[in-house]
Each structure stands twice: as structure tokens, then as C-alpha cells.
Amino acid sequence: MAHLTITTAAADQIRRVLDERGHGLGLRVSVKPSGCSGYSYVLDFADEAANDDVCFEEHGVQVFVAPDALEMLDGSEVDYVNEGLNRFFRFNNPNVKDQCGCGESFTV
């Protein structure tokens, strides 16, 4: 069974954005072929769950992952970080073998 961890910082941000939107079930995470290293993360908000979504729930929020992305995301931690003026979701993914220099794409 695949596993995905959601930090309290990520959960707080997901909750904050859903509250601002006024609707939604949680965060949707997928991957797509992209960039110079192979894949990039795709984030969106889930307004409804697809029949084949796998749902991870922690700290009162839900993250939905499509089955075709599970193998690449298995064991990952979804975090939300503040670095200087930048704020973003960060994936601490143990499956990543290499990343491009700018950090936009990865290889598994």
C-alpha cells in the first residue's frame, strides 16, 4: 500500500486556501512528463474525488493522488515551506534519483 505524509505546515496551507476558495475537498497531486529531468509535480485543488483516486488524510486535510502517480510518489512527504520571499509546497520524495538544476523536474 502506498504511503504519503502531509506535514502540519502543508495541512495548514491546504486548509487556508480551501477556506479562501470557499469549497473543495483537498489537494490533488499528480505528475506529468516535463522539464529536462523527466517529470514535474502538478498541484490542483480537488473539488470532487475521482473513482480511482487514492486519498491520504492527515491533520484534518485530504490529498488525492491518481493511481498512475502512486509509484512515483510513494513514501513522499508533502511540506509547505517559507524561504525568504518564496512560499511553496515541497515534495521530499525518496524515489527521486536526480533533479534538474532549477529544481523544476525530477527523474525516478
C-alpha positions as CSV (number, residue, x, y, z in Angstrom):
1,M,0.0,0.0,0.0
2,A,1.4,3.4,-1.0
3,H,2.1,6.0,1.7
4,L,2.1,9.8,1.6
5,T,2.8,12.0,4.6
6,I,1.4,15.5,5.0
7,T,3.2,17.9,7.4
8,T,1.3,20.2,9.7
9,A,2.6,23.2,7.6
10,A,1.2,21.7,4.4
11,A,-2.1,20.9,6.1
12,D,-2.4,24.4,7.4
13,Q,-1.8,25.9,3.9
14,I,-4.2,23.5,2.3
15,R,-6.9,24.3,4.8
16,R,-6.2,28.1,4.5
17,V,-6.5,28.0,0.7
18,L,-9.7,25.9,0.8
19,D,-11.2,28.3,3.3
20,E,-10.3,31.2,0.9
21,R,-11.8,29.4,-2.0
22,G,-14.9,28.6,0.0
23,H,-15.1,25.0,-1.4
24,G,-13.1,21.9,-2.2
25,L,-12.2,18.6,-0.7
26,G,-8.4,18.9,-0.6
27,L,-5.3,19.0,-2.7
28,R,-4.8,16.9,-5.9
29,V,-1.3,15.8,-6.7
30,S,-0.1,14.3,-9.9
31,V,3.0,14.1,-12.1
32,K,3.5,14.8,-15.8
33,P,6.3,14.4,-18.2
34,S,8.1,17.7,-18.2
35,G,11.4,19.5,-18.0
36,C,14.9,18.4,-18.5
37,S,14.8,15.6,-16.0
38,G,11.6,13.8,-16.9
39,Y,8.7,14.6,-14.6
40,S,7.2,17.5,-12.6
41,Y,4.6,17.7,-9.9
42,V,1.2,19.1,-10.8
43,L,-0.9,20.6,-8.0
44,D,-4.6,21.5,-8.1
45,F,-7.5,21.5,-5.8
46,A,-9.9,18.6,-5.7
47,D,-13.5,19.7,-5.8
48,E,-14.6,16.1,-6.1
49,A,-12.9,12.7,-5.8
50,A,-12.4,10.6,-9.0
51,N,-13.4,7.0,-8.7
52,D,-9.8,5.7,-8.9
53,D,-8.2,8.4,-6.7
54,V,-6.2,7.3,-3.7
55,C,-6.9,9.6,-0.7
56,F,-4.4,10.3,2.0
57,E,-5.7,12.1,5.1
58,E,-3.6,13.7,7.9
59,H,-4.0,16.7,10.2
60,G,-7.6,17.1,9.0
61,V,-6.9,17.6,5.3
62,Q,-7.0,15.3,2.3
63,V,-4.6,14.8,-0.6
64,F,-5.8,13.0,-3.6
65,V,-3.4,11.1,-5.9
66,A,-4.2,9.4,-9.2
67,P,-3.2,5.7,-9.4
68,D,-0.7,6.3,-12.2
69,A,1.3,8.7,-9.9
70,L,1.3,6.5,-6.8
71,E,4.5,4.6,-7.6
72,M,6.5,7.8,-8.1
73,L,5.0,9.5,-5.0
74,D,5.1,6.5,-2.7
75,G,6.8,7.4,0.6
76,S,6.8,11.1,-0.1
77,E,6.3,13.9,2.3
78,V,4.3,17.0,1.3
79,D,5.5,20.0,3.1
80,Y,4.9,23.8,2.8
81,V,8.0,26.0,3.3
82,N,8.8,29.7,3.6
83,E,12.3,30.5,2.2
84,G,12.9,34.2,2.1
85,L,10.1,35.7,-0.1
86,N,9.2,32.3,-1.5
87,R,6.4,30.1,-0.2
88,F,5.7,26.8,-1.9
89,F,4.8,23.1,-1.5
90,R,7.9,21.0,-1.3
91,F,7.9,17.2,-2.0
92,N,10.5,15.2,-0.1
93,N,10.4,12.2,-2.4
94,P,12.7,9.3,-1.6
95,N,12.1,7.9,-5.2
96,V,13.8,10.8,-6.9
97,K,17.1,9.7,-8.4
98,D,18.1,13.1,-10.0
99,Q,16.7,16.7,-10.4
100,C,17.4,19.4,-12.9
101,G,19.4,22.3,-11.7
102,C,16.5,24.6,-11.3
103,G,14.5,22.0,-9.3
104,E,11.5,22.1,-11.6
105,S,11.7,18.5,-12.7
106,F,12.9,15.1,-11.5
107,T,13.8,11.6,-12.5
108,V,12.7,8.4,-10.7
